[in-house]
Amino acid sequence: MSTIWKIGTRDSQLALWQANWAKDLLLKKGVQTELLPVKSEGDIDFVTPLYEMGVQGIFTKTLDVAMLKGDIDIAVHSMKDVPTQLPKGIVQAAVLPRANYGDVLVLNDQLSNNKCNAQIGKADDESHAALNLVIATSSVRRRAQWLNRFPNHRLESLRGNVNSRLRKVDESDWNGAIFAKAGLERINVLPNNAVDIDWMLPAPAQGAVVIVVREDNTSLLGLVSQLNDTTTAICTKIERDFLRTLLGGCTTPISALAKVENGYVQFVGQLMSLDGIEKIEVRRFLPLAESENMGVDAGLEVLENGGRSIIEKIKKDA
């Protein structure tokens, strides 16, 4: 009788979609699995903004504990939620092909005379700069980038699963709220009025799904590693190396994006102050064969050009 491996996952609709995706891919490789949904700390407290919770792995540590105890064999995560340092005994087994890495602004159609429109997502838009708009997000990265561009706007906190956040937008007096596009697309709830924000740089590993297993479970590690998408793994490693070098967590506005095209890696990374006033950006372009230390080197460049003082101030004010 073949082994049935237990997949641990958060119990949100999006997390279950991701876990079922991994389950289906493994089944095609002849690997039998079953899902074991759990609630993470981040799924229980929907009130406190993530940047105030100040906990690394707020969405992953419950599954980490379950795995180390032997209650589950596999965990599936949105990769941007995973700390750059995995717990001892747990290793990355596979990164699945990346979906859309961008952010979108969902407009509030229930708000009469909403002056926020599709132009706000364009890199050359200046029409919204002087307006007193209200935008919702609990991401310090999105908050800082938005304030850097629109310092007159007011930012409000928005927590909850995807569906509850969409509902809150309609029930609020906000002009709109920012979401990861991949999450909305995966569970088929992307509103028609969603505006692509083409000027906003994503979180490291946004749009990617990672599968982790126990390090000592070598047979399972070999099975799951068959699902690894090499290009996505390379890009997310570079982005997360940048994040780790800056010692960034959920309280630090850090953005990064690496793309592989025609044998070259193009990288852009940013560090901002919480209010969006200070911004340090770094860009790199290297042959794929020379990109191993790209994220680390880019992070060191940011630190050497004023990044240390920004990070120290954020930690002091925390």
C-alpha positions in Angstrom: 0.0 0.0 0.0 1.4 3.4 -1.0 2.1 6.1 1.6 -0.5 8.9 1.9 1.4 12.0 2.9 -0.3 14.8 4.9 -0.2 18.3 3.4 -0.6 21.1 6.0 -2.2 24.3 4.9 -3.9 27.4 6.2 -7.7 27.1 5.9 -8.3 30.2 3.8 -9.8 29.8 0.3 -6.5 31.0 -1.3 -4.3 28.7 0.9 -6.5 25.7 0.1 -6.4 26.5 -3.6 -2.6 26.5 -3.4 -2.5 23.3 -1.4 -4.8 21.6 -3.8 -2.7 22.7 -6.7 0.3 21.1 -5.1 -1.8 18.0 -4.3 -2.8 17.6 -7.9 0.8 18.1 -9.2 2.0 15.5 -6.8 -0.7 13.1 -7.8 0.4 13.4 -11.5 3.8 12.2 -10.2 2.1 9.2 -8.5 2.4 10.7 -5.0 -0.7 10.3 -2.8 -1.6 13.1 -0.3 -4.4 14.4 1.8 -5.0 17.9 3.1 -4.9 18.9 6.8 -6.1 22.6 7.1 -5.1 24.6 10.2 -5.6 28.2 11.4 -2.4 30.3 11.7 -2.0 33.1 14.2 -2.3 35.6 11.3 -5.7 34.1 10.4 -7.1 34.4 13.9 -6.3 38.1 14.6 -7.8 40.1 11.7 -7.7 43.4 13.6 -4.0 44.1 14.4 -2.1 45.4 11.3 0.6 42.9 10.3 3.3 45.5 10.8 2.2 46.0 14.4 2.2 42.2 15.1 6.0 42.2 14.4 6.3 38.4 14.3 8.3 36.6 11.7 6.4 33.7 10.1 3.0 34.9 11.4 1.3 32.7 8.7 3.7 29.8 8.8 4.9 29.0 12.3 1.8 26.9 13.2 2.5 24.6 10.2 6.2 24.6 11.1 5.4 23.3 14.6 3.0 20.7 13.2 5.7 19.5 10.8 8.4 19.2 13.4 6.0 17.3 15.6 5.3 14.9 12.8 1.6 15.8 12.5 2.1 16.8 8.8 4.6 15.8 6.2 4.4 18.7 3.7 3.5 22.4 4.0 2.4 24.7 1.2 2.9 28.4 1.6 2.6 31.7 -0.3 6.4 32.2 -0.5 6.3 35.9 0.4 4.9 34.9 3.8 7.9 32.6 4.6 10.8 33.9 6.7 14.1 33.9 4.8 15.5 31.6 7.5 13.5 28.3 7.7 13.3 26.6 11.1 16.0 24.0 11.8 15.0 20.7 10.4 12.7 22.1 7.6 13.9 22.7 4.0 12.6 24.1 0.8 11.6 21.2 -1.5 10.1 23.0 -4.5 9.0 26.3 -5.8 6.0 26.1 -8.2 5.8 28.2 -11.4 5.2 31.9 -10.5 1.9 33.5 -11.2 1.4 37.3 -11.7 3.7 39.1 -9.3 1.9 42.5 -9.5 -0.4 44.4 -7.2 -3.8 45.8 -8.2 -6.0 48.5 -6.8 -9.6 47.5 -6.3 -11.9 50.6 -6.6 -14.9 51.1 -4.3 -17.8 51.3 -6.7 -20.2 51.9 -3.8 -18.6 55.2 -3.0 -20.4 58.0 -4.7 -18.3 60.5 -6.6 -15.2 58.4 -6.3 -12.4 60.4 -7.8 -10.0 57.4 -7.9 -9.8 55.9 -11.4 -7.8 53.5 -13.6 -5.2 56.2 -14.4 -3.8 55.9 -10.9 -2.1 52.6 -11.9 -0.1 54.2 -14.6 3.5 55.2 -14.1 3.0 58.6 -15.6 -0.1 59.5 -13.7 0.0 62.8 -11.8 -3.7 63.5 -11.8 -4.3 61.9 -8.4 -1.3 63.5 -6.5 -3.3 66.5 -5.1 -6.5 64.6 -4.3 -7.2 63.6 -0.7 -7.9 59.9 -1.4 -8.2 57.1 1.2 -6.5 53.8 0.3 -6.5 50.6 2.4 -3.6 48.1 2.9 -1.8 46.5 5.8 1.4 46.1 3.9 4.2 48.5 4.9 5.7 48.0 1.5 2.6 49.1 -0.3 2.0 51.8 2.2 5.5 53.3 1.8 5.4 53.1 -2.0 2.0 54.7 -2.2 2.9 57.6 0.2 6.2 58.1 -1.8 4.0 58.8 -4.9 0.9 60.3 -3.2 1.9 61.9 0.1 -1.5 63.6 0.4 -3.4 60.4 0.5 -4.5 58.7 3.8 -3.7 55.0 4.3 -6.0 52.7 6.3 -5.4 49.2 7.6 -7.1 46.3 6.0 -6.8 42.7 7.3 -8.6 39.5 6.7 -8.8 36.8 4.0 -9.2 37.8 0.4 -13.0 37.6 0.3 -13.5 39.5 3.6 -11.1 42.2 2.4 -13.0 42.7 -0.8 -16.3 42.9 1.2 -14.8 45.5 3.5 -13.8 47.7 0.5 -17.5 47.8 -0.6 -18.7 48.5 2.9 -16.2 51.3 3.6 -15.7 54.9 2.7 -12.3 54.1 1.2 -11.6 55.0 -2.4 -9.9 51.6 -3.0 -7.6 48.9 -1.5 -4.5 47.2 -2.7 -4.3 43.4 -3.3 -1.9 40.9 -4.8 -3.2 40.2 -8.3 -2.3 36.5 -8.2 -4.4 35.8 -5.1 -7.5 37.3 -6.7 -6.9 35.5 -10.0 -6.3 32.1 -8.3 -9.7 32.0 -6.7 -11.5 33.8 -9.5 -12.5 36.9 -7.5 -10.6 39.6 -9.5 -13.1 42.4 -9.8 -13.7 44.0 -13.2 -12.7 47.4 -11.8 -9.3 46.2 -10.6 -6.5 48.5 -11.7 -3.0 47.1 -12.4 -0.4 49.2 -10.5 2.4 49.1 -13.0 4.7 51.4 -11.0 4.5 49.4 -7.7 7.4 47.0 -7.1 6.3 43.7 -5.5 7.3 42.0 -2.3 10.2 39.5 -2.6 8.7 36.2 -4.0 5.2 37.6 -4.5 3.2 35.4 -6.7 5.2 32.2 -5.9 4.2 29.2 -4.0 6.8 27.1 -2.0 6.6 23.6 -0.6 8.6 22.6 2.4 9.3 19.3 4.1 11.3 17.9 6.9 15.0 17.7 6.1 15.4 14.2 7.4 12.5 12.9 5.2 14.8 12.3 2.2 12.4 10.0 0.3 9.6 12.7 0.4 12.1 15.4 -0.4 13.1 13.6 -3.6 9.4 13.2 -4.6 8.4 16.8 -4.0 11.6 18.2 -5.7 10.3 16.9 -9.0 7.8 19.9 -9.0 10.5 22.6 -8.7 10.4 25.3 -11.4 14.0 26.3 -11.9 13.4 29.8 -13.2 11.0 30.7 -10.4 13.4 29.2 -7.8 16.3 31.3 -9.1 14.4 34.6 -9.2 12.8 34.1 -5.7 16.2 33.1 -4.2 17.7 36.4 -5.5 14.8 38.4 -4.1 14.9 36.7 -0.8 18.7 37.0 -0.6 18.2 40.8 -1.0 15.5 40.7 1.8 17.7 38.6 4.1 20.7 40.9 3.6 18.7 43.9 4.6 17.4 41.9 7.6 13.9 42.8 6.5 10.7 41.5 7.9 7.0 42.5 7.9 7.9 45.9 9.5 10.3 47.0 6.8 9.3 48.4 3.4 11.4 46.2 1.1 10.6 45.4 -2.5 12.4 43.2 -5.1 11.9 41.7 -8.5 14.2 39.4 -10.5 13.4 38.3 -14.0 15.3 35.9 -16.3 15.3 36.7 -20.0 17.5 35.4 -22.8 20.1 34.1 -20.4 20.3 37.2 -18.3 18.9 38.2 -14.9 17.4 41.7 -14.5 16.9 42.8 -10.8 15.5 45.8 -9.1 15.2 46.3 -5.4 14.0 49.0 -3.1 14.2 50.0 0.6 12.0 52.9 1.8 11.3 54.6 5.1 7.8 53.9 6.6 6.5 57.3 5.5 7.8 56.8 1.9 9.9 59.9 2.0 13.3 58.1 1.8 13.9 55.7 -1.0 17.0 53.7 -2.0 16.8 51.7 -5.2 19.3 49.4 -6.8 19.3 47.8 -10.2 21.5 44.9 -11.5 21.8 43.1 -14.9 24.0 40.0 -15.1 24.4 36.8 -17.1 22.4 34.0 -15.4 25.7 32.1 -14.8 27.0 35.1 -12.7 23.8 35.8 -10.7 24.4 33.5 -7.7 25.2 36.4 -5.3 23.1 39.0 -7.1 20.6 39.6 -4.2 23.3 39.7 -1.5 25.4 42.2 -3.5 22.4 44.4 -4.2 21.4 44.4 -0.5 24.9 45.4 0.5 24.8 48.2 -1.9 21.6 49.5 -0.4 23.1 49.3 3.1 26.2 51.1 2.1 24.1 53.9 0.5 22.0 54.9 3.4 20.0 51.8 4.0 21.4 51.1 7.5 20.2 54.4 8.9 16.7 53.8 7.5 16.5 50.3 9.0 17.9 51.5 12.3 15.2 54.2 12.5 12.5 51.7 11.7 13.7 49.4 14.5 14.0 52.3 17.0 10.5 53.5 16.3 9.0 49.9 16.4 
